[in-house]
Amino acid sequence: MDVNNKPLATLIHISDLHFCDKFTNVETRFKKLLAKLPFLRGTFAHSYQATRALSIRINQILKDRKDTGVPTGVVFTGDLTRGGFLKELQIGFNFLREAYLVGAGEPVGLKLGKDIQKIDFNSSPRLFYVPGNHDIWQRKDPQVFNTFPKLFPVPYPKEWILRTNSRPIHLYGLNSTYTNP
């Protein structure tokens, strides 16, 4: 890639993964038909195949950008879970930070590691995360309420700095699920 055409940075934006407490093996025709109904959208678990395909594509982009020295991050803007349950949070966390094992299939996940505030050319790709309303639906359950900040321990507002060949890029995240001033 020509240095003059090299991107300053790359941000991969994903949201609304709506993980359930397990992956289904395959999407059925009946499930696909029901999912087209407006009031049922977002209520079905992602299949293992769909999640694995997403994981493979994002990981390829991350590898390509790291190989070319472009600072890169994944920006996740909420609704990691379908209902905010503990098992859903753990599966979503494993998908974003590590790899999730599904039976005899290949592990799926992004392996984005711990939060850091500054990303530069030598940094491994990292995760910028803000929660969504689905992620806090079970907040009255003390186990869930205490687990979320342990899995995603960043105080808000959150700032992320991507160092580029030119000027830095600043990204800010606010927790829109927090209702106290």
N, C-alpha and C positions, 0 to 999 in steps of 0.2 A: 504494500500500500504506500502510495506517495505520501511523504511527510506533510505536504501541504493539504492533502485531503484526509488526513488522519483525524478521527473524531477527538474532541476534547475529552469527552467522557461518555459513558453509556449507562443509562438507567433502564432497567427492565421493570415495568410496572405490572403487578398482578394484584387481583383482589377477588373477593367473594368465592373463595375455594369451598366454603361450606362443608368442611370435613365432618363425617359422622363417626361413630364409634368403631367402624370397620369399613373396609373396602368391599364392594360387591365384585364378583368375578367378571361379569359382563353385563352390558346394558341390554335389556330385552326390548322387543318391539312394543310390548304393552307399556313398559316404563317410559320409553321414548314418546309414545302417544300421550300418556298422562302428563308428561312434563311440558307438553305444548299448551296445556290449559293454564291461563294466566294466574289463577289462584293457587296453583300447585308448583309454580316455578320456584326453584331453589329448595325444594323440600326433599329431593332425592339425593342419596349418597353418590359421590363420584365413583365410577368404576375404577378398578385397578388399572385397566388398559388406558383410560383417559389420563389418570394421574401419572402413570409411567411415561406416557407420550409427552406430557407437559414437562416432566422432570428431565427427560432426555434433551428436549429442545432448549430449555433454559441452560442446562449444564453445558451444552455445546456452544451457546453464545458466550457464556462466562469463560470457557476455555479459550475460544477464539480471541476475545478481548484481552485476556491475560497474556496470551502469546504475543500480541501486538503492543503490549505495554499501555493499553488504554484503561484508566481507572474506571471500575465498573461496580455497580451495586444493584441490588434488587429492592424495589420499593413495593412494600405490601401495604395496601390501604384498607385493611379490615375485613371482617366477616370470615375469619379463618375457620370458624366452626358453624355448624348448622344451628345448634341450640345452646352453645356455651357450656356444655357438660365437660366434666373433668377428662374423661377418656378422649373426647373430641379435641380438647386442648392439647393433650399429650400426643395424639396422632399428628395434629397440625404442627406442633413444635418439632417433632421428629422429622416431618417432611421438610420444613424450612431449615432447621439447624443441623440435622444429622442425615440419617436415611432410615426409612421405614421398611421393615421386612414383612412380606406378605407370603406366608406359606412357602411353597416351593418356587415362587416367582423371584424375579430379580428385585433387589432393594430399590426403592424409589425415594428420592430426596435431593435437596439442593446443597446440603453440607455447608451452610453459610456461617457457621461458627458464632462466636461471641460478638456483641456490639462493640464498635469502636466509633469515635467521633470523626476521625479524619481518615480519608482514603486517598492513597496516592498510587503511583505507578507500580510500586513493589508490593502493595497490599493485595491480599486475597480478596475476592469479591465478598461483600458483606450485605447484611440485611438492614433495611430501614423499615420499621414496622410501626403502624398506629392501629389501635383496636377499632372494631366496628360494633354496631349494636348487637349483632348475634353473639359476639364474644363475651358479652356481659349479661346475657339473659338469665343465667343461673347465679348471679352475684349474691343472692341471699343465702346460698349454700356456702358456709364458711370454708369448706375445703376448696371449692372453686375460687372463691374470692381471694384466698391466700395463695393459690397456685398461679394465677395469672401473672402477678408481679414477680414471682420467682422465675417463671419461664421467660418473661419479657420485662426485665428489671429497669427499664429506662425511665427516668422521670420526664414529664412533659411540662412545657413544650420541649421538644427534642430538636437539636440542630445537628446537621451532618455536613461535613465539608469534603468536597471532592477536589483534590489538588490536580490541576491540569497543567499543560505546557504554557497556558496563558494565565488568565485570572482564575481564582478558585470559584467553584460553584457551591452556593449555600442552599441547603434544603431544610425546611422547617416542618415539623409535624406536631399537630395538636391532637390531644385526646378528646374527641368530640363526645365520648361516652361519659365524661366526667361532668357532673352538673353543678358542683359547688364552685363559686367564684374564687 
